């Protein structure tokens, strides 16, 4: 898909959407938490949990809010997601959804196997497809998402108990 970054007219009007009272946290840096937070939209972008796992106590206090854990679709990311989910469960925190965010490459067999083992430890697993246009803009909300990406976001909303966004 080709995207022009040159603005030729007034900025497109942005539809106001309900901000979900949801916590989005990354299993590692670069997991896509900021993009997911903008697209859902979610109220709480906690960044990466990985540096905080060594503290010995829960670095995340969602206070009953649903948690979405984001991870890329690589073997290393799957390992980080496993550690994050284990730590969160140890601290009695429930992960409503594991969002596996594609970085454009194919999900390798080792990553797929590790993610499959996590399915029973989270509310649901959602694979968010790579959308090249998201890398080309400052504001992810300005991108016209393909159907599979919209479906993935709707599934994340469903897993956290929010209605699907039919106004895309």
PyMOL commands that set and color helices and strands:
alter all, ss='L'
color gray80, all
select helices_A, chain A and resi 33-40+50-55+75-90+109-121+132-136+140-142+147-159
alter helices_A, ss='H'
color red, helices_A
select strands_A, chain A and resi 20-26+42-48+66-72+97-101+125-128
alter strands_A, ss='S'
color yellow, strands_A
deselect
rebuild
show_as cartoon
